[in-house]
């Protein structure tokens, strides 16, 4: 997925529908570019999501494709909404551009499935845990004000799970994530917060215990699967590294990660057992 600008779910759907309309009309990208009077490169960028399409350009393409008025009205509305800025854009100086894309997708997702092997998921982290993690990972550059802003951004993201339209959030954590702490008080507060979040009606929470043995995600990095209501074709697998991120959108890739997640779900403790294990970890801290 291109990350030159924040491609929203609406933008991705617009791209999908414009591509479908072009193919059904029997045009190649080169032919559309010639008819529109712009370069083939510009057309390719539209359909790859590298460059946002202006509303006037969308209208012109829809006219060429001879789509119905009803479809045209829907797609023009998508074009108008696709570049609408979200709350996180005002924090662009502290959020990497590649992570802005994730926040945009997370904000619009109706289902989120997350597997973490070492870390507590961001939407479940306390400020103290977040600070401790940044320092341990050598990501603390000493700018306290900037760190506090990143914590505030995370707090705003966390409110989504408490909203009336909260996504169905299913988290699976390797037991290591609830055992690996450097500070006793940070550990207690974090684990208690984790238990509180597990009580939210939108959240399903499981721990993959050490006793489960080998599992399907051992060779994989932690991952997030984002699901959307418009179409399963819009689902995305998100994988993060220290230097950027990877988005997998091909149906085969999304299916594979869903299969892995379902395998983990079957091997992990159920919600009650998981909460009991967290309570035990609190007593053992």
C-alpha positions in Angstrom: 0.0 0.0 0.0 1.4 3.4 -0.9 2.1 5.7 1.9 2.7 9.1 0.1 -0.5 10.4 1.6 -3.0 9.0 4.1 -5.1 6.6 2.0 -8.4 6.1 3.9 -10.8 3.2 3.5 -13.0 5.5 1.4 -10.1 6.2 -0.8 -9.3 2.5 -1.2 -12.9 1.8 -2.1 -12.9 4.6 -4.6 -9.8 3.2 -6.3 -11.4 -0.3 -6.4 -14.6 1.0 -7.9 -12.8 3.3 -10.5 -10.7 0.4 -11.6 -13.7 -1.9 -11.9 -15.6 0.8 -13.9 -12.7 1.3 -16.3 -12.3 -2.5 -16.9 -16.1 -2.9 -17.5 -16.0 0.0 -20.0 -13.2 -1.8 -21.8 -10.5 0.8 -21.4 -6.8 0.3 -20.7 -5.0 2.8 -18.4 -3.2 4.2 -21.4 -6.5 4.7 -23.3 -8.0 6.6 -20.4 -4.9 8.8 -20.0 -5.1 9.7 -23.7 -8.9 10.4 -23.5 -8.4 12.5 -20.4 -5.4 14.4 -21.7 -3.1 13.4 -18.9 -0.1 11.0 -18.7 -0.4 7.3 -18.2 1.8 7.7 -15.1 -0.9 9.9 -13.6 -3.6 7.3 -14.3 -1.5 4.5 -12.8 -0.9 6.6 -9.7 -4.6 7.1 -9.3 -5.3 3.4 -9.4 -2.4 2.5 -7.1 -3.5 5.1 -4.5 -0.2 7.0 -4.8 -1.9 10.2 -5.8 -5.4 11.3 -4.7 -7.9 11.9 -7.5 -9.5 15.3 -7.7 -13.3 15.3 -7.7 -13.3 16.9 -11.2 -11.0 14.1 -12.5 -13.3 11.5 -11.0 -16.3 13.1 -12.7 -14.4 13.1 -16.0 -13.5 9.4 -15.7 -17.0 8.4 -14.8 -18.4 10.3 -17.8 -15.9 8.4 -20.0 -16.9 5.1 -18.4 -20.6 5.9 -18.9 -21.5 4.7 -15.4 -25.1 5.3 -14.2 -26.0 8.5 -12.4 -26.6 6.6 -9.1 -23.1 5.0 -9.2 -21.5 8.3 -10.3 -23.1 10.1 -7.3 -21.8 7.5 -4.9 -18.3 7.6 -6.3 -18.1 11.4 -6.4 -19.2 11.4 -2.7 -16.4 9.0 -2.0 -13.9 11.2 -3.8 -15.0 14.2 -1.7 -14.6 12.2 1.5 -11.4 10.3 0.6 -9.1 13.2 1.4 -10.9 14.4 4.5 -8.4 14.9 7.3 -8.7 13.0 10.5 -7.9 14.2 14.1 -4.4 12.6 13.9 -3.3 14.9 11.1 -2.7 17.8 13.6 -0.1 15.6 15.2 1.8 14.9 12.0 5.1 16.2 13.4 5.2 13.4 15.9 3.5 10.6 14.0 5.5 8.9 11.2 3.6 9.2 7.9 3.5 5.4 7.5 1.7 5.2 10.9 -0.8 7.9 9.9 -2.1 5.4 7.3 -2.6 2.8 10.0 -4.4 5.2 12.3 -6.7 6.2 9.4 -7.5 2.5 8.8 -7.9 1.7 12.5 -10.3 4.5 12.9 -12.6 3.2 10.2 -12.2 -0.6 10.9 -15.2 -2.5 12.3 -13.1 -5.5 13.2 -9.6 -5.6 14.5 -7.7 -8.9 15.2 -4.3 -8.5 16.8 -1.6 -11.0 17.7 1.3 -9.8 19.9 4.3 -11.9 20.9 6.2 -9.6 23.2 4.3 -6.3 23.7 1.0 -5.3 25.2 -1.1 -3.9 22.3 -1.0 -0.2 22.0 -4.8 0.2 22.6 -4.2 -1.6 26.0 -1.1 0.2 27.1 -0.8 2.5 30.1 1.3 5.7 29.7 4.0 4.3 32.1 4.3 1.1 30.2 4.6 3.0 26.9 7.4 5.2 28.4 9.2 2.1 29.7 8.9 0.3 26.4 10.3 3.3 24.4 13.3 3.5 26.8 14.0 -0.2 26.7 13.7 -0.3 22.9 16.2 2.6 22.7 13.5 4.7 21.1 13.5 7.5 23.7 15.3 10.5 22.3 15.0 12.5 25.5 12.3 14.8 24.3 9.8 14.5 27.1 7.3 16.9 25.4 7.2 14.8 22.3 6.9 11.6 24.2 3.9 13.0 26.1 2.3 13.9 22.8 2.7 10.4 21.5 1.1 9.1 24.7 -1.9 11.5 24.2 -2.3 10.3 20.6 -2.4 6.7 22.0 -5.0 7.8 24.6 -7.2 9.2 21.9 -6.9 6.0 19.9 -7.9 4.0 23.0 -11.2 5.9 23.3 -12.4 4.1 20.2 -12.9 0.9 22.1 -15.2 2.7 24.5 -17.4 4.3 21.8 -20.9 3.2 20.9 -19.5 2.3 17.4 -16.4 0.5 18.8 -14.9 -2.1 16.5 -15.0 -5.8 17.5 -11.4 -6.1 18.9 -10.0 -9.6 19.3 -6.5 -9.6 20.9 -4.3 -12.7 21.4 -1.1 -12.1 23.5 1.7 -14.5 23.9 2.2 -15.1 27.6 5.6 -13.4 27.3 3.8 -10.1 26.9 2.3 -10.2 30.4 5.6 -11.5 32.0 8.2 -9.1 30.6 8.5 -6.0 32.7 11.4 -4.1 34.3 9.5 -2.3 37.0 7.1 -3.8 39.5 4.7 -0.9 39.9 4.5 -0.4 36.1 3.8 -4.1 35.7 1.0 -4.1 38.3 -0.7 -1.0 36.9 -0.4 -2.3 33.3 -1.8 -5.7 34.1 -4.7 -4.2 36.1 -5.5 -1.9 33.2 -5.4 -5.0 30.9 -8.0 -6.7 33.0 -10.1 -3.5 32.8 -9.9 -3.4 29.0 -10.8 -7.1 28.8 -14.2 -6.2 30.4 -15.2 -3.9 27.6 -18.1 -5.3 25.5 -16.2 -4.7 22.3 -13.1 -6.7 23.4 -12.3 -10.4 23.3 -9.0 -11.1 25.0 -6.9 -14.3 25.0 -3.5 -15.3 26.3 -1.5 -17.9 24.4 0.3 -19.7 27.4 3.8 -21.1 27.3 2.2 -24.5 27.9 0.5 -24.3 24.4 3.9 -25.3 22.9 4.8 -24.5 19.3 2.3 -22.6 17.2 1.6 -21.2 13.8 2.9 -17.6 14.4 6.3 -18.5 15.8 8.0 -17.6 12.5 5.9 -14.5 12.0 6.1 -10.9 13.3 3.2 -9.6 15.4 0.3 -8.6 13.1 -3.0 -6.8 13.0 -5.9 -7.7 10.7 -8.2 -4.8 9.9 -11.7 -5.6 8.7 -14.2 -3.2 7.0 -17.9 -3.3 6.5 -18.1 -2.3 2.8 -16.3 -5.3 1.4 -14.0 -8.1 2.6 -11.8 -7.1 -0.4 -10.8 -4.1 1.7 -9.4 -6.1 4.6 -5.8 -5.4 5.4 -3.0 -7.2 7.3 -0.7 -4.7 9.0 2.9 -5.6 10.1 5.1 -3.1 11.8 8.9 -2.8 12.0 11.2 -0.2 13.7 11.7 1.5 10.3 8.2 1.4 8.8 5.3 -0.9 8.0 4.0 -3.4 5.6 0.4 -3.7 4.4 -0.9 -6.9 2.8 -4.1 -6.6 0.8 -4.1 -9.6 -1.5 -6.9 -12.0 -0.7 -4.5 -15.0 -0.4 -2.3 -13.1 2.1 -5.3 -11.9 4.2 -6.8 -15.4 4.2 -3.4 -16.9 5.3 -3.2 -14.5 8.3 -6.8 -15.2 9.3 -6.0 -18.9 9.2 -3.0 -18.3 11.5 -5.1 -16.1 13.8 -7.8 -18.8 14.0 -5.1 -21.4 14.9 -3.8 -19.2 17.7 -7.4 -18.6 18.9 -7.9 -22.3 19.2 -4.6 -22.9 21.1 -5.0 -19.9 23.5 -6.8 -19.8 26.8 -10.4 -18.6 26.7 -11.3 -15.2 28.1 -11.9 -16.5 31.6 -8.7 -18.5 31.8 -6.8 -15.6 30.3 -8.0 -13.2 32.9 -7.2 -15.7 35.6 -3.7 -16.0 34.3 -3.3 -12.1 34.3 -4.6 -12.0 37.8 -2.0 -14.7 38.7 0.7 -12.6 37.1 -0.3 -9.6 39.2 0.1 -11.7 42.4 3.5 -12.9 41.2 4.9 -9.5 40.3 
